Every structure is written in structure tokens, then in C-alpha cells.
Amino acid sequence: MKTTQSRLILILILLVHSLNAQAQELIQENVYSQSVGDSVELKVWLPKNYDAGNSYPVIYEFVYDHTDYIAATLNHLYECPSAIVVHASFFPGTSYDEPTLSAEGKKYYQFVKEELLSYIELKYHTVHRTAMGLSQGADYVNYILRTNPELFDAYMIFAIESPEYQADFVEYTNKIQEKKDYFIAIADDVERRVQFANELHEQLIKSAQLNVVKKEYESAAHSYAILYGLVDGLLYTYRDFVVYRMKEEEESFSEYFSNVVKEIEGTFGTPMYNGLIIEAFEQLTAETPKTEIETVLKILYADEANITDLDLFNLGYILYEELGFLDLAVATFRQSIERGKNLPVTERMMVLNNTYAWLARVHYKQEAYDEIYASLDEGYEVTRAKYLLMRYALYSVNLGDNAQIEKGIKKLDKLLALPASENLFVNPEQPQEVIYTLYAKGYWKLGEKAKSREFLAKALEVDPTYESALEFQKSIQ
């Protein structure tokens, strides 16, 4: 089943939503460490629209602090889950002669292992840990991989500093119980750093317990490797977040949907519902038992925290346009409208204008003509969108009896009387040639032929090439 149109609608409306997206929240605090014997400064970036009831993966950056950039980048990558980003301020005390820590460094490492991770996971609902570091931070990440590889699920290093020891990590990584991801970014750097990174890659790809990828950035100086390589690293680490398996033969549709959600939540936290809904419903046909679809819809309707008006709009479109479940499409568009009523006024006008128009299309397909007019009337009251007055008149003139046509003409009167819109992008003026042609058609059906010809002339004066007016003119000659 093809969903090209639904994807296009999704992209267009996502652009609108992104204009109003809220930034991530920064929490700064001092946490006392028993291991260090002092307080440690902690920065925690929560993702935009953070919900304490949801679970999130966590990225820990060590030594240098780029967490603001990491958090902001994550907010703009739909392929990646919303994630928490953490930095604890301490000097690791690494040795370049061998992969060891100084006495002071060991205290801080004890803090990471026994206090920091548990502190974050008690305070927030978390899954999937990633260790990340640039330069000396990359050395620190490698120290963790060599000594306690099970501490994290994924590792990302950028422009490793200058270790003098050999990159003989395989014997350590072979002890890993659950397979890990490892991302290496190499900058335009001094020879020994590049050589070690390449040797590290050659060694680690031998391990059956690691998924390893290496990227080289010829334009990136040592200190800027994370700016060049971060997106690639994130997309690699979270590459399965927006990849959804196909339904197994023995799974019902509702079982499949619930199972996939659980699988994603177990690794990455809350799934990207827009993509999941589209991919899942692509597997349906008109022969899919309606009860199965209704079961999934009840789950989606009940989730007010994670399912947005946009998710439900796209789902309503699929149910109507591609599956032909008209009553389910009506119910889903209605759910989308209820979510959308909570949006800011300008956004509500743009988004719900579209939803009400599609709802009217479904009612037209159902031949529920009274419902068309009722939904468009309601839509105008909620949004004050001029387009919905136009749609009301269009349906009235083409479908209605004389009484309904008169109502449609009154909508056109109201439309012309409205002042110019302050925001033409959100609430554009409706084309005058279209309005005048609708007047002409309506008055002709009411038997007021002189008025009809008068408005037809106005339409052609505005646009002498307007096809609908020319066709109508030909039909009444």
C-alpha cells in the first residue's frame, strides 16, 4: 500500500509544528559524592516536551562539555529518540602511557559507576546508556570500554587524544554479554591520533560483540570533531529507532502493534508514533478485521501524552483515503480535532482548518450531507478560517436544495464582508474569481439568472481564464 500523499501531508504539517517547538530544559545541580568526598557539578538536559511518565535513553558526555549542542541537535533529528543528555564536571586523570587512571581519577570513576548512573536512573525513567567523549573524553570512554564495557549500551568517540599504549581491546570486548555499538570519528589531526584511531578500528571490528563504524572528517580540526561527526554518530547509535519490523504471520494486527511499541520502548523509550502509525497501517488491507483496527485505535485515543493531533490526522487520512473505513476515519479526525483545540490560536487555525475540511470530505463520501454542513459550521466557529466558509458554500451550491443554496450564499456574503486577514499565511484570503463563480452558480439554480450573469461577469473580470467560470458560461448560453 502506498502512502506518498500521507507522508507529504505529514511533512507539511510537521513544518508548521516545528515553528512552535519548545526548547529543551536544563537542570543544573551540585550532587555530593561519597566516592569523591565533595560535591560534583551536574548538568542534565531534558528533551523538549519532556514527560516524567515516559522513558528516555541517556547520553553521558565525559570530560569536555558539549551537552547543549548535543541536546539541541537531538531535538532536530526525527530519526533519533528524545533523549536526556548528562555532563558531570570532573577531571578524569587519565594516563597516556597506559589505560589507567590516577588516584584522583579513580575516585571520580567510582562516582560514575556507583553514584552518577543510579542517581540519574532513580530521578528519571531511563533506558539505553551511551558514553560519549571528545579528545581526553574519548580516552575516558575507551577506559570504560576496556574495564567495564557493560556499563553502557553504546560508545561514541571523537578525535581521541594521544595514547601511547596499543589498541588491544579485543580480549576485553569479547567478554561483553550484550552486543554494543561503537562509533569512531577521526578529525584532520596529528599523525599519532589518527594512527591510534585507525588501529583501534582494525582491532574492534574483530570483536563479535561490537558493531563498529569509523568516519573520517578531513575538514575538522581536533577540537571540532564533535561538531562535524555528532549527527553521524547519533544516527548510527539510534539507527533502529525508526525501523519497524514487519508483522509476523501468527500475530494479529493489534498484537503486532503492541509488541512493536514494547520492543521500541525497551530500547529507546517512547516510539516515534507518527512513523510507526504510518508503517503499521501500511500493512493493512480492506480485508483486515475491523475489530483489530478498533483495538489499536482505542490504545491511540487513550494516549493523550504521546499521540498528537498530527498523529491522528495522518491516521484519519489513511483510514479514509487508503483503507476506506469511513466511520473510523470520522472518529479519528474527531479525536484529532479534540487534541487540536488545545493548540495556540494561530496554530489551531491552520491545523484544524485542514482537519475539518478532510472531515467534510469523509461525510461527502458517506453521503451524510447534513454532517458536512454541521462540521464546516463547527470548524469555522473553532478556527475562524475563511477557507471553511468557502468549503461550506461550495458544497451547498453543488449539492444542496434551494434552502441550502441560500445558506451557502449567506456564507459567501459573510466571507466578502470579513476584513483582510492579518496573517495571510495562516488564514489566506479566498480567490475572488472562485467566490463570484459560486455566487453565479447558486443564483442560477435559484432561478435568479440576471444576478447569476452579473456575478459571472465579475468572476471573468477578475480572471478571464478561470476555467470553472468559462465552463459555467458555456453551459448557460
C-alpha positions as CSV (number, residue, x, y, z in Angstrom):
1,M,0.0,0.0,0.0
2,K,1.3,3.4,-0.9
3,T,1.3,6.4,1.4
4,T,3.1,9.0,-0.6
5,Q,0.3,11.6,-0.1
6,S,0.0,10.9,3.6
7,R,3.8,11.3,4.0
8,L,3.6,14.6,2.2
9,I,0.8,15.8,4.5
10,L,2.8,14.7,7.5
11,I,5.9,16.6,6.3
12,L,4.0,19.8,5.6
13,I,2.2,19.8,9.0
14,L,5.4,18.9,10.8
15,L,7.0,22.0,9.4
16,V,4.2,24.0,10.9
17,H,4.6,22.3,14.3
18,S,8.3,22.8,14.3
19,L,7.8,26.6,14.2
20,N,6.3,26.3,17.7
21,A,8.5,23.7,19.1
22,Q,9.8,24.4,22.7
23,A,13.4,24.1,23.5
24,Q,14.9,21.5,25.9
25,E,15.2,22.3,29.6
26,L,18.5,22.5,31.5
27,I,18.7,21.4,35.1
28,Q,21.9,22.3,37.0
29,E,22.7,21.0,40.4
30,N,25.6,20.0,42.8
31,V,25.5,16.4,43.8
32,Y,27.5,15.3,46.8
33,S,29.7,12.2,46.1
34,Q,30.7,9.7,48.8
35,S,33.4,8.4,46.4
36,V,35.0,11.9,45.8
37,G,34.3,13.3,49.2
38,D,33.0,16.5,47.6
39,S,30.1,17.8,45.5
40,V,30.1,17.4,41.7
41,E,28.5,19.8,39.3
42,L,25.9,18.2,37.2
43,K,24.1,19.4,34.1
44,V,21.1,17.5,32.8
45,W,19.3,18.5,29.6
46,L,15.8,17.2,29.4
47,P,14.3,16.8,25.9
48,K,11.6,19.2,24.6
49,N,8.1,18.2,25.7
50,Y,9.7,16.1,28.5
51,D,7.1,13.9,30.2
52,A,8.1,12.4,33.6
53,G,5.9,9.4,32.8
54,N,7.9,8.4,29.7
55,S,11.2,6.6,29.5
56,Y,14.2,8.1,27.7
57,P,17.7,7.0,26.6
58,V,20.6,8.9,28.2
59,I,23.8,10.2,26.7
60,Y,26.6,10.8,29.1
61,E,29.4,13.1,27.8
62,F,32.7,12.9,29.7
63,V,35.5,15.5,30.4
64,Y,34.6,18.3,27.9
65,D,31.1,19.7,27.9
66,H,29.2,20.0,24.6
67,T,25.9,18.9,26.1
68,D,23.9,22.0,24.9
69,Y,24.9,21.2,21.3
70,I,24.1,17.5,21.7
71,A,20.7,18.2,23.2
72,A,19.8,20.8,20.6
73,T,20.9,18.5,17.7
74,L,18.8,15.7,19.1
75,N,15.8,18.0,19.1
76,H,16.0,18.3,15.3
77,L,16.6,14.7,14.3
78,Y,13.3,12.9,14.0
79,E,15.3,9.7,13.3
80,C,16.6,9.8,16.9
81,P,14.5,9.3,20.1
82,S,14.1,12.2,22.5
83,A,17.0,11.7,25.0
84,I,18.4,13.0,28.2
85,V,21.9,14.4,28.0
86,V,24.2,14.5,31.1
87,H,27.6,16.0,31.9
88,A,29.3,15.7,35.3
89,S,32.1,18.2,35.8
90,F,35.4,16.4,36.9
91,F,38.9,15.8,35.7
92,P,39.3,12.1,34.9
93,G,43.1,11.8,35.5
94,T,43.8,9.5,32.5
95,S,47.3,8.3,31.7
96,Y,48.5,8.4,28.1
97,D,51.3,5.8,28.8
98,E,48.8,3.1,29.7
99,P,45.0,2.8,30.0
100,T,44.9,3.7,33.7
101,L,43.6,6.4,36.0
102,S,45.3,8.5,38.6
103,A,44.2,8.1,42.3
104,E,42.0,11.1,41.9
105,G,40.6,9.9,38.7
106,K,39.7,6.6,40.2
107,K,37.6,8.4,42.8
108,Y,35.6,10.1,40.1
109,Y,35.3,6.9,38.1
110,Q,33.9,5.3,41.3
111,F,31.4,8.2,41.4
112,V,30.3,7.5,37.7
113,K,29.9,3.7,38.3
114,E,28.3,3.7,41.7
115,E,26.6,7.0,42.1
116,L,26.0,9.0,38.9
117,L,24.3,6.3,36.8
118,S,22.0,5.2,39.6
119,Y,21.2,8.9,40.6
120,I,20.1,9.7,37.0
121,E,18.1,6.5,36.7
122,L,16.3,7.0,40.1
123,K,15.4,10.5,39.2
124,Y,14.3,9.9,35.6
125,H,12.8,6.9,33.8
126,T,15.6,5.8,31.6
127,V,16.7,3.1,29.1
128,H,19.8,2.7,26.9
129,R,23.0,4.4,28.0
130,T,25.5,6.0,25.6
131,A,29.0,7.1,26.7
132,M,30.5,9.9,24.5
133,G,33.7,11.9,24.6
134,L,36.0,14.2,22.6
135,S,39.8,14.2,22.9
136,Q,40.6,13.3,26.5
137,G,36.9,12.4,26.8
138,A,37.4,9.8,24.1
139,D,40.2,8.3,26.1
140,Y,37.9,8.2,29.1
141,V,35.2,6.4,27.1
142,N,37.8,3.9,26.0
143,Y,38.8,3.3,29.6
144,I,35.2,2.4,30.4
145,L,35.0,0.1,27.4
146,R,38.2,-1.7,28.4
147,T,37.4,-2.0,32.1
148,N,33.6,-2.1,32.5
149,P,32.1,-2.5,29.0
150,E,28.7,-3.5,30.3
151,L,28.2,-0.1,31.9
152,F,26.9,1.4,28.6
153,D,25.0,0.2,25.6
154,A,26.8,2.4,23.1
155,Y,30.1,4.2,22.8
156,M,31.0,7.3,20.7
157,I,34.5,8.8,20.5
158,F,35.6,11.9,18.6
159,A,39.3,12.7,17.9
160,I,40.9,10.6,20.6
161,E,43.8,12.3,22.3
162,S,47.2,10.7,22.2
163,P,47.5,7.3,24.0
164,E,50.9,5.6,23.8
165,Y,49.6,2.1,24.5
166,Q,48.4,-0.4,21.9
167,A,44.8,-0.6,20.8
168,D,44.5,-4.2,22.0
169,F,40.9,-4.1,23.1
170,V,39.5,-7.3,21.6
171,E,40.2,-9.6,24.6
172,Y,38.2,-7.2,26.8
173,T,35.3,-6.6,24.4
174,N,34.9,-10.3,23.8
175,K,33.7,-10.6,27.4
176,I,30.7,-8.3,26.6
177,Q,27.4,-10.1,27.1
178,E,25.1,-8.0,25.1
179,K,26.3,-6.5,21.8
180,K,27.3,-2.8,21.8
181,D,27.6,-0.1,19.2
182,Y,30.8,1.8,18.8
183,F,31.3,5.0,16.7
184,I,34.8,6.4,15.9
185,A,35.2,9.9,14.4
186,I,38.6,10.9,13.1
187,A,39.5,14.5,12.6
188,D,42.2,16.2,10.5
189,D,44.6,15.6,13.3
190,V,48.2,14.8,14.3
191,E,49.5,11.6,12.9
192,R,49.7,9.6,16.2
193,R,46.0,10.3,17.0
194,V,44.8,9.3,13.5
195,Q,47.1,6.2,13.6
196,F,45.7,5.1,17.0
197,A,42.1,5.6,15.9
198,N,42.7,3.5,12.8
199,E,44.4,0.8,14.8
200,L,41.5,0.8,17.3
201,H,39.0,0.4,14.5
202,E,41.1,-2.5,13.0
203,Q,41.1,-4.2,16.4
204,L,37.5,-3.6,17.4
205,I,35.9,-4.9,14.1
206,K,37.4,-8.3,15.0
207,S,35.1,-8.4,18.1
208,A,31.9,-10.3,17.6
209,Q,30.4,-8.3,20.5
210,L,30.7,-4.9,18.8
211,N,29.0,-3.1,15.9
212,V,31.7,-0.7,14.8
213,V,31.8,2.1,12.3
214,K,34.5,4.7,11.6
215,K,34.0,8.1,9.9
216,E,36.8,10.5,8.8
217,Y,36.3,14.3,8.7
218,E,39.0,15.8,6.6
219,S,37.8,19.4,7.3
220,A,37.5,19.0,11.0
221,A,40.3,20.2,13.4
222,H,40.9,18.1,16.5
223,S,38.7,20.3,18.8
224,Y,35.8,20.5,16.3
225,A,35.4,16.8,15.5
226,I,32.2,16.5,17.6
227,L,30.7,19.4,15.5
228,Y,31.3,17.5,12.3
229,G,30.6,14.0,13.5
230,L,27.8,14.3,16.0
231,V,24.9,13.8,13.7
232,D,26.5,10.7,12.1
233,G,27.2,9.3,15.5
234,L,23.7,9.8,16.7
235,L,22.1,8.4,13.6
236,Y,24.3,5.3,13.9
237,T,23.7,4.8,17.6
238,Y,19.9,5.2,17.1
239,R,19.7,3.7,13.6
240,D,16.9,1.2,14.7
241,F,14.6,3.8,16.3
242,V,12.6,4.5,13.1
243,V,13.0,1.0,11.6
244,Y,9.9,-1.2,12.3
245,R,9.7,-4.9,11.7
246,M,7.0,-6.4,9.6
247,K,4.1,-8.2,11.2
248,E,4.6,-11.9,11.8
249,E,2.1,-14.3,10.2
250,E,0.8,-15.5,13.6
251,E,0.4,-12.0,15.0
252,S,-2.9,-10.2,14.9
253,F,-2.7,-6.6,13.9
254,S,-3.4,-5.4,17.5
255,E,-0.8,-7.8,18.9
256,Y,1.8,-6.7,16.3
257,F,1.2,-3.0,17.2
258,S,1.5,-3.6,20.9
259,N,4.6,-5.8,20.6
260,V,6.4,-3.3,18.4
261,V,5.7,-0.5,20.8
262,K,7.1,-2.6,23.7
263,E,10.2,-3.5,21.7
264,I,11.0,0.1,20.9
265,E,10.2,1.3,24.5
266,G,12.5,-1.3,25.9
267,T,15.5,0.1,24.0
268,F,14.8,3.7,23.1
269,G,11.9,4.8,25.2
270,T,8.7,6.3,23.7
271,P,8.4,5.4,20.0
272,M,8.1,8.0,17.1
273,Y,4.4,7.4,16.8
274,N,3.9,9.2,13.5
275,G,6.2,6.9,11.6
276,L,5.1,3.8,13.5
277,I,1.4,4.5,12.7
278,I,2.1,5.0,9.0
279,E,4.4,1.9,8.8
280,A,2.0,-0.3,10.7
281,F,-1.2,0.8,8.9
282,E,0.6,0.3,5.6
283,Q,0.4,-3.4,6.3
284,L,-3.4,-3.3,6.5
285,T,-5.8,-4.0,3.7
286,A,-9.6,-3.5,3.4
287,E,-9.9,-7.2,4.5
288,T,-8.3,-6.6,7.9
289,P,-10.8,-7.3,10.6
290,K,-12.3,-4.0,11.7
291,T,-12.3,-5.1,15.3
292,E,-8.5,-5.4,15.2
293,I,-8.1,-1.8,13.9
294,E,-10.6,-0.6,16.5
295,T,-8.5,-2.2,19.3
296,V,-5.4,-0.3,18.2
297,L,-7.4,2.9,17.8
298,K,-8.6,2.7,21.4
299,I,-5.0,2.5,22.5
300,L,-4.0,5.5,20.5
301,Y,-7.1,7.6,21.5
302,A,-6.3,6.9,25.2
303,D,-2.7,8.1,25.0
304,E,-3.0,11.8,25.3
305,A,0.6,12.3,26.3
306,N,2.3,10.9,23.2
307,I,-0.3,10.9,20.5
308,T,-0.8,14.3,18.9
309,D,-3.4,15.9,16.7
310,L,-1.0,15.4,13.8
311,D,-0.6,11.7,14.5
312,L,-4.4,11.3,14.5
313,F,-4.9,13.4,11.4
314,N,-2.5,11.2,9.4
315,L,-4.2,8.1,10.7
316,G,-7.6,9.5,9.8
317,Y,-6.3,10.2,6.3
318,I,-5.0,6.6,5.9
319,L,-8.3,5.1,7.2
320,Y,-10.3,7.2,4.7
321,E,-8.1,7.5,1.6
322,E,-6.4,4.2,1.6
323,L,-8.5,1.7,3.6
324,G,-12.0,3.0,3.1
325,F,-13.1,2.7,6.8
326,L,-15.2,5.8,6.7
327,D,-16.7,5.6,10.1
328,L,-13.3,5.0,11.7
329,A,-11.9,7.9,9.7
330,V,-14.6,10.2,11.1
331,A,-13.9,9.1,14.7
332,T,-10.1,9.6,14.2
333,F,-10.5,13.0,12.7
334,R,-12.8,13.9,15.6
335,Q,-10.1,12.8,18.0
336,S,-7.5,14.9,16.1
337,I,-9.8,17.9,16.4
338,E,-10.2,17.4,20.2
339,R,-6.4,17.4,20.6
340,G,-6.0,20.4,18.2
341,K,-8.4,22.5,20.2
342,N,-5.7,22.8,22.8
343,L,-3.1,24.3,20.4
344,P,-2.3,28.0,20.4
345,V,-4.8,30.1,18.4
346,T,-2.7,30.6,15.2
347,E,-1.6,27.0,15.0
348,R,-5.1,25.8,15.8
349,M,-6.5,27.8,12.9
350,M,-4.0,26.4,10.4
351,V,-4.1,22.7,11.6
352,L,-7.8,22.4,12.3
353,N,-8.8,24.2,9.2
354,N,-7.3,21.3,7.3
355,T,-8.8,18.6,9.6
356,Y,-12.3,20.0,9.4
357,A,-12.0,20.1,5.6
358,W,-11.0,16.5,5.4
359,L,-13.8,15.5,7.8
360,A,-16.2,17.1,5.4
361,R,-14.8,15.0,2.6
362,V,-15.4,11.8,4.5
363,H,-19.0,12.9,5.2
364,Y,-19.4,13.6,1.5
365,K,-18.2,10.1,0.7
366,Q,-20.8,8.8,3.3
367,E,-23.5,10.9,1.6
368,A,-24.1,12.4,5.0
369,Y,-24.7,15.9,3.7
370,D,-26.2,17.4,6.9
371,E,-23.0,16.3,8.6
372,I,-20.9,18.1,6.0
373,Y,-22.5,21.5,6.8
374,A,-22.5,20.8,10.6
375,S,-18.8,20.0,10.6
376,L,-17.9,23.0,8.5
377,D,-20.0,25.3,10.6
378,E,-18.3,24.0,13.7
379,G,-14.9,24.3,12.1
380,Y,-15.4,28.0,11.3
381,E,-16.6,28.7,14.9
382,V,-13.5,27.0,16.3
383,T,-10.9,28.3,13.8
384,R,-12.4,31.4,12.1
385,A,-10.7,30.1,9.0
386,K,-12.1,31.8,5.8
387,Y,-11.4,28.6,3.8
388,L,-14.1,26.8,5.7
389,L,-16.8,29.4,4.7
390,M,-15.7,28.8,1.1
391,R,-16.0,25.0,1.5
392,Y,-19.5,25.4,3.0
393,A,-20.6,27.4,0.0
394,L,-19.0,25.0,-2.4
395,Y,-20.9,22.0,-1.0
396,S,-24.1,24.0,-0.7
397,V,-24.1,25.2,-4.3
398,N,-23.2,21.8,-5.8
399,L,-25.3,19.5,-3.5
400,G,-28.0,21.5,-1.7
401,D,-31.6,22.2,-2.3
402,N,-32.8,25.8,-2.7
403,A,-32.8,26.4,1.1
404,Q,-29.3,25.0,1.5
405,I,-28.0,27.1,-1.5
406,E,-29.4,30.2,0.2
407,K,-27.4,29.3,3.3
408,G,-24.3,28.8,1.1
409,I,-24.8,32.3,-0.5
410,K,-25.0,33.8,3.0
411,K,-21.6,32.2,3.8
412,L,-20.2,33.9,0.7
413,D,-21.8,37.2,1.9
414,K,-20.0,36.8,5.2
415,L,-16.8,35.8,3.6
416,L,-16.7,39.0,1.5
417,A,-17.6,41.2,4.5
418,L,-14.7,39.9,6.6
419,P,-11.7,42.3,7.0
420,A,-8.4,41.4,5.4
421,S,-6.5,38.7,7.3
422,E,-3.6,39.9,9.5
423,N,-1.8,36.6,8.7
424,L,-2.2,35.6,5.1
425,F,0.0,32.5,5.6
426,V,-2.2,31.2,8.3
427,N,-5.6,32.5,7.1
428,P,-5.3,33.4,3.4
429,E,-7.9,35.4,1.5
430,Q,-10.1,33.3,-0.7
431,P,-9.8,33.9,-4.5
432,Q,-12.5,36.3,-5.7
433,E,-13.0,34.6,-9.0
434,V,-13.9,31.4,-7.1
435,I,-16.3,33.3,-4.8
436,Y,-18.0,35.1,-7.7
437,T,-18.4,31.9,-9.7
438,L,-20.1,30.2,-6.7
439,Y,-22.5,33.1,-6.5
440,A,-23.2,32.8,-10.2
441,K,-23.9,29.0,-10.0
442,G,-26.0,29.4,-6.8
443,Y,-28.2,32.2,-8.2
444,W,-28.7,30.3,-11.4
445,K,-30.0,27.3,-9.5
446,L,-32.3,29.6,-7.6
447,G,-33.7,31.0,-10.8
448,E,-32.2,34.5,-10.4
449,K,-30.5,34.5,-13.8
450,A,-29.8,38.2,-14.0
451,K,-27.9,38.1,-10.7
452,S,-26.1,34.9,-11.8
453,R,-24.8,36.6,-15.0
454,E,-23.8,39.7,-13.1
455,F,-21.5,37.6,-10.8
456,L,-20.2,35.5,-13.7
457,A,-19.1,38.8,-15.3
458,K,-17.3,39.8,-12.1
459,A,-15.5,36.4,-12.0
460,L,-14.3,36.7,-15.5
461,E,-13.3,40.3,-14.9
462,V,-11.0,39.2,-12.1
463,D,-9.6,36.2,-14.1
464,P,-10.7,35.9,-17.8
465,T,-9.0,32.5,-17.9
466,Y,-10.7,30.9,-14.9
467,E,-11.7,27.5,-16.1
468,S,-14.7,26.9,-13.9
469,A,-16.3,30.3,-14.8
470,L,-15.7,29.7,-18.5
471,E,-17.3,26.2,-18.3
472,F,-20.3,27.6,-16.5
473,Q,-20.6,30.4,-19.0
474,K,-20.7,27.8,-21.8
475,S,-23.3,25.8,-20.0
476,I,-25.8,28.6,-19.7
477,Q,-25.5,30.0,-23.2
